[in-house]
Amino acid sequence: MKTKTIKTVLRKKIDSWLKSIANERIRKIAEENTIVTGGCIASMLLGEKVNDYDVYFRSQLAAKEIAEYYIGLFSIKNREGIPCKIYVESHDDRVKIVVKSAGIASADGTEKPYEYFEGSPEQNASNYVSDVMQDPGEIEDKFEEVSEKIEDQAEDTDTQYKPVFLSTNAITLSGKIQMVFRFFGEPEEIHKYYDFMHCTNYWTSWDDKLELKKEALACLLSRELIYVGSKYPICSIFRVRKFIKRNFTINAGQLLKICMQISELDLTKIEVLQDQLTGVDCAYFLEVIGKLKEKDPEKVNSAYLIEIIDRMF
C-alpha cells in the first residue's frame, strides 16, 4: 500500500472513531492528541489484513481523560452478578485502569478483588473469558477470533466503536480500535517501550503526518524481528510466536536481549508476574494467575507454577 493511501486510511479511520465520541470536549482532546502506531501500519505496508489500530495519546492528561470517558460506558459484573467498581489511577509514569468487585467479602472479611483482567459490556463477547479458560495457551488467537466476530456484527451499525474489552493498560473498541493507556507522550517516547523495530512507524492526528522509519522499513522488507526493548519482555516472547506464524524470523541475539530484560524482573512477586502477563494487548494465562493467588496472594511458588502450567497446557 502506498504512503498516501495509508495516510488516507488512517485519517478516515480516526475521523470515524472521533465522530462516535459523544462528549465534545473528549472528542477534541482525542482529535489533538492521538498517535497510531504498531502493527496496523506494518500490515498495510505489507499489503496484509489489519487486525486492529493501536491508538496512543500524546500526554498523560489526555490518556487519563479518554480512559475515564470510556470506562463510564462499561458495565461489568462479577461472578456473583454484582456490579464492579471501575476507575482510573494516574500517577508517576502511568495511567492504570482498576476493576474491583462491590460488596463481595473474602474469607478474612476484606473486599475481594475482581479476578478477570477483561470486562465485556457486549453480549457478543461473553464467550471470550470461557474460551480462554478452556485453553489459556491460545488466548491471543481467541482474542482475535472473537474481535473479528464483533467487528463483522458492528460494521455499519450503531454498535461500532463501543467498548468491548478492558485490561489494566488498554481498552478495545468494536471497529478494531485499541486504545493503549500504559504509555503516553510523543512518538519517540512511546517507542522507547515498543518491543520490535518493524512496528515503530506512526501517524499523528494533530498534523496528519505519517512517519516511516528506515530501520522499520528494512525490518519489514527482510521480515526480521529486531528487539529494541520493552517494559513487557514476557509478552514480547509470546508475540514472537505470532510473528513467526507470519513468516518473520528472529536470531539468537535478539532472543538473548529479551531474556536479559526478563532476568531483571522479580517474577516471584505475584503483582510483577500479573503485570507482565497482562502486558499491553490482553491478559495471558488468566487462570494461571488465579491458581497462584489461591496458593499465595503475594508470592509465586515456582514449583507450583510449573505444576499448573504442565496441567493446563
ROVEXKOL-701186 format. One line per 3 residues: for each residue z, x, y of C-alpha. Coordinates in pm, 1 decimal, always signed. Example, Ala and Ser with C-alpha at 12.3 -4.5 7.8 and 13.67 -1.06 7.14 Angstrom:
# residues 2
+780.0 +1230.0 -450.0 | +714.0 +1367.0 -106.0
//
This chain:
# residues 313
+0.0 +0.0 +0.0 | -92.4 +133.0 +345.0 | +171.2 +216.7 +608.6
+52.2 -60.1 +841.1 | +72.0 -314.0 +559.6 | +425.0 -204.1 +463.2
+539.2 -246.3 +824.3 | +387.7 -593.5 +835.7 | +552.9 -696.9 +508.1
+894.1 -570.3 +621.5 | +870.0 -727.1 +966.6 | +766.5 -1062.0 +818.0
+1042.1 -1047.8 +556.1 | +1319.6 -965.4 +802.9 | +1195.9 -1221.7 +1055.6
+1202.1 -1484.3 +780.7 | +1559.6 -1388.4 +690.9 | +1670.4 -1385.0 +1055.5
+1545.4 -1740.5 +1106.1 | +1780.5 -1854.6 +829.7 | +2091.5 -1736.0 +1021.0
+2232.1 -2045.4 +1190.7 | +2466.3 -1860.2 +1426.7 | +2261.1 -1738.0 +1723.6
+2499.8 -1452.3 +1807.9 | +2498.8 -1320.3 +1449.1 | +2121.8 -1355.8 +1436.3
+2093.5 -1140.5 +1749.2 | +2325.5 -876.6 +1602.4 | +2117.4 -861.5 +1284.8
+1791.8 -850.1 +1480.7 | +1908.5 -544.7 +1678.6 | +2089.5 -353.3 +1401.5
+1902.9 -387.6 +1071.1 | +1777.5 -95.5 +863.6 | +1568.1 -149.8 +549.5
+1565.1 +143.7 +311.0 | +1580.6 +224.2 -58.2 | +1361.5 +120.1 -346.4
+1156.6 -152.8 -176.6 | +956.7 +92.1 +35.8 | +913.3 +324.0 -261.8
+783.8 +32.7 -470.3 | +535.0 -71.7 -202.5 | +407.2 +285.2 -165.5
+352.7 +297.8 -542.2 | +192.5 -46.8 -549.5 | +473.6 -185.8 -766.1
+671.1 -510.1 -754.0 | +960.9 -517.1 -504.9 | +1283.8 -619.6 -679.4
+1486.4 -656.6 -359.7 | +1510.7 -544.5 +1.7 | +1816.4 -328.3 +71.9
+1946.3 -403.7 +421.0 | +2196.4 -181.3 +605.8 | +2338.0 -204.0 +955.4
+2344.5 +34.3 +1248.2 | +2714.9 +1.9 +1333.6 | +3045.4 -80.6 +1169.7
+3093.9 -377.0 +1402.8 | +2754.3 -522.7 +1312.5 | +2825.9 -481.5 +940.0
+3166.7 -646.5 +975.0 | +3043.7 -944.9 +1178.8 | +2749.8 -1014.6 +947.9
+2970.7 -981.9 +638.0 | +3219.5 -1228.6 +787.6 | +2940.4 -1474.8 +864.6
+2813.9 -1472.9 +506.1 | +3148.7 -1486.6 +328.0 | +3206.6 -1803.2 +527.9
+2922.0 -1953.7 +323.1 | +3079.0 -1865.7 -13.2 | +3290.0 -2098.3 -222.0
+3441.4 -1913.1 -517.4 | +3691.7 -2046.6 -767.4 | +3891.2 -1852.9 -1022.8
+3909.3 -1927.8 -1395.4 | +4165.5 -2199.8 -1330.7 | +3933.9 -2371.7 -1080.5
+4140.9 -2283.2 -774.2 | +3954.9 -2160.8 -461.1 | +3978.2 -1788.3 -393.7
+4052.7 -1627.0 -61.4 | +3769.3 -1406.4 +69.6 | +3799.1 -1180.3 +371.2
+3658.1 -860.8 +521.4 | +3856.4 -543.0 +576.9 | +3723.3 -293.4 +830.2
+3892.6 +42.8 +864.4 | +3816.7 +414.8 +866.0 | +3463.1 +464.2 +739.8
+3401.9 +140.7 +552.5 | +3365.8 -235.5 +559.4 | +3509.2 -391.7 +243.9
+3485.6 -744.6 +102.2 | +3803.6 -860.8 -69.1 | +3832.0 -1159.5 -302.5
+4175.9 -1282.9 -410.1 | +4292.3 -1583.6 -606.6 | +4503.6 -1852.2 -445.1
+4830.2 -1966.4 -598.3 | +4794.3 -1801.3 -939.0 | +5109.7 -1613.4 -1034.3
+5115.8 -1326.2 -1280.5 | +5389.8 -1272.3 -1536.2 | +5607.6 -1088.8 -1284.9
+5573.5 -1366.5 -1026.3 | +5329.3 -1187.6 -796.8 | +4989.9 -1319.7 -695.9
+4723.3 -1242.7 -949.8 | +4409.7 -1080.4 -801.3 | +4066.2 -1223.7 -858.1
+3918.8 -1033.2 -1153.5 | +3544.0 -1070.4 -1100.9 | +3350.7 -848.4 -864.9
+3076.5 -1106.7 -816.4 | +3110.6 -1463.9 -698.6 | +2846.4 -1731.1 -711.4
+2813.9 -2036.9 -490.7 | +2484.5 -2124.4 -658.9 | +2495.6 -2311.0 -989.8
+2175.2 -2129.8 -1088.3 | +2373.6 -1806.0 -1102.7 | +2661.5 -1941.6 -1307.2
+2539.7 -1775.9 -1627.6 | +2541.3 -1430.9 -1470.0 | +2900.0 -1334.8 -1547.1
+2891.5 -1476.7 -1900.0 | +2572.0 -1283.4 -1975.2 | +2732.9 -965.8 -1850.2
+3047.2 -1022.0 -2052.7 | +2842.6 -1051.4 -2371.2 | +2665.8 -720.2 -2315.4
+2804.1 -514.1 -2024.8 | +2567.4 -228.5 -2104.4 | +2277.1 -438.0 -1980.1
+2437.5 -562.7 -1658.2 | +2169.8 -423.9 -1429.6 | +1888.6 -580.3 -1630.8
+2074.8 -913.5 -1638.1 | +2131.0 -895.4 -1263.0 | +1757.5 -851.8 -1200.4
+1667.5 -1121.2 -1453.7 | +1896.0 -1385.2 -1300.9 | +1798.3 -1281.7 -947.7
+1430.4 -1334.6 -1033.0 | +1503.7 -1685.7 -1164.6 | +1690.4 -1773.4 -845.9
+1412.1 -1623.2 -635.6 | +1149.1 -1834.3 -812.8 | +1351.8 -2151.0 -757.5
+1432.9 -2064.4 -396.6 | +1078.7 -1996.5 -278.3 | +954.1 -2243.0 -16.5
+1279.8 -2441.3 -24.6 | +1583.3 -2466.1 +198.2 | +1784.5 -2264.1 -53.7
+1614.2 -1936.9 +41.1 | +1843.7 -1668.1 +189.5 | +2156.9 -1835.5 +60.6
+2439.2 -1613.2 -73.8 | +2416.4 -1567.1 -449.8 | +2638.2 -1271.0 -543.7
+2900.9 -1064.1 -370.8 | +3077.4 -740.9 -454.4 | +3321.5 -518.1 -269.5
+3031.7 -345.0 -98.8 | +2740.4 -587.3 -76.8 | +2616.2 -946.2 -61.3
+2295.2 -1056.5 -230.5 | +2093.2 -1349.6 -97.1 | +1827.0 -1551.6 -270.9
+1497.0 -1434.0 -130.4 | +1554.9 -1075.8 -251.5 | +1773.3 -967.6 +40.2
+2069.3 -743.5 -46.7 | +2297.8 -658.6 +245.6 | +2498.2 -339.2 +190.0
+2816.8 -300.6 +394.1 | +2970.0 +9.7 +232.8 | +2765.2 +240.6 +456.4
+2650.1 +191.6 +813.4 | +2514.7 +393.0 +1105.9 | +2183.3 +549.9 +1196.4
+1943.8 +602.2 +901.9 | +2024.8 +973.1 +882.8 | +2394.8 +889.9 +843.9
+2329.8 +629.7 +573.8 | +2110.9 +868.3 +377.2 | +2391.6 +1121.7 +351.2
+2520.5 +894.5 +74.2 | +2184.4 +790.2 -73.4 | +2151.7 +943.5 -414.6
+1778.6 +1004.4 -470.8 | +1530.6 +1150.9 -226.0 | +1241.3 +914.7 -302.2
+1449.9 +619.6 -173.3 | +1512.6 +762.3 +174.6 | +1213.7 +620.5 +362.2
+1321.0 +349.0 +606.7 | +1225.2 +81.6 +860.2 | +1428.5 -18.4 +1169.0
+1431.9 -366.1 +1320.5 | +1503.6 -273.5 +1682.7 | +1182.9 -71.0 +1727.5
+970.5 -182.0 +1429.2 | +949.6 +180.3 +1316.0 | +858.6 +288.7 +963.0
+970.1 +644.1 +884.6 | +809.7 +809.3 +581.6 | +968.2 +1144.2 +494.2
+753.3 +1422.5 +349.9 | +1017.3 +1510.0 +89.1 | +1045.5 +1147.2 -21.5
+668.4 +1108.0 -46.7 | +643.7 +1427.9 -252.7 | +900.7 +1289.3 -498.6
+707.9 +963.7 -524.7 | +380.0 +1145.0 -590.3 | +536.9 +1351.8 -867.8
+774.1 +1073.2 -981.0 | +1053.6 +1329.1 -975.5 | +1420.1 +1244.6 -917.4
+1584.4 +1479.0 -667.6 | +1956.6 +1415.3 -625.0 | +2081.5 +1451.8 -268.1
+2442.4 +1342.4 -327.1 | +2628.3 +1011.8 -332.5 | +2974.5 +859.9 -296.5
+2898.0 +682.8 -624.7 | +2768.1 +952.1 -863.7 | +2861.3 +749.1 -1172.7
+2630.5 +468.8 -1057.3 | +2365.1 +734.3 -998.3 | +2383.8 +824.6 -1368.1
+2318.4 +459.6 -1454.8 | +2031.5 +448.9 -1204.4 | +1870.5 +747.9 -1375.5
+1821.7 +531.4 -1683.9 | +1642.7 +268.8 -1474.0 | +1410.3 +521.9 -1309.8
+1324.0 +690.5 -1638.5 | +1205.2 +348.7 -1762.1 | +974.0 +354.4 -1459.2
+827.1 +690.3 -1564.7 | +1031.1 +912.5 -1332.0 | +1157.7 +1248.0 -1458.9
+1473.3 +1444.8 -1380.4 | +1552.2 +1805.9 -1458.8 | +1879.0 +1950.9 -1588.2
+1967.3 +2096.3 -1249.0 | +1966.9 +1754.3 -1082.5 | +2184.8 +1613.4 -1360.0
+2426.6 +1902.4 -1314.5 | +2452.7 +1818.3 -942.2 | +2556.1 +1463.9 -1035.2
+2805.9 +1594.2 -1290.6 | +2961.8 +1826.5 -1031.9 | +3025.3 +1533.4 -799.0
+3170.9 +1326.5 -1082.3 | +3407.1 +1615.1 -1167.7 | +3561.8 +1582.0 -820.7
+3672.4 +1223.8 -892.2 | +4010.5 +1133.3 -1039.9 | +3888.8 +871.9 -1286.3
+4237.6 +836.7 -1434.9 | +4320.3 +620.2 -1132.7 | +4214.1 +262.3 -1200.4
+4117.6 +195.5 -836.6 | +3890.2 +502.2 -832.6 | +3716.1 +405.3 -1157.5
+3680.0 +44.9 -1043.0 | +3529.9 +153.7 -710.2 | +3287.0 +387.5 -885.6
+3173.3 +121.8 -1130.7 | +3128.6 -132.9 -854.1 | +2907.8 +100.6 -652.8
+2661.5 -40.1 -402.2 | +2439.1 -269.0 -606.2 | +2655.3 -459.4 -851.5
+2952.9 -412.4 -1078.3 | +2920.2 -226.0 -1404.7 | +3149.7 -268.4 -1703.3
+3335.6 -573.7 -1574.1 | +3514.4 -639.4 -1899.5 | +3597.5 -270.4 -1948.1
+3792.5 -271.1 -1620.2 | +3965.0 -595.0 -1718.9 | +4079.8 -448.1 -2050.7
+4203.8 -131.6 -1882.4 | +4407.1 -334.6 -1633.5 | +4565.4 -528.2 -1918.0
+4678.5 -197.9 -2069.6 | +4793.8 -39.2 -1742.8 | +4714.2 -176.6 -1393.7
+4733.6 +167.5 -1231.1 | +4632.0 +441.6 -1474.5 | +4331.9 +487.1 -1703.8
+4409.9 +594.4 -2057.7 | +4102.3 +792.3 -2165.1 | +4159.0 +737.0 -2537.8
+4185.3 +360.9 -2482.7 | +3876.6 +366.8 -2259.4 | +3675.6 +536.5 -2534.4
+3802.6 +282.7 -2786.5 | +3696.9 -8.5 -2562.1 | +3351.1 +136.1 -2496.5
+3287.7 +204.9 -2866.9 | +3393.5 -150.3 -2947.7 | +3180.0 -315.5 -2678.0
+2856.9 -114.5 -2690.0
//
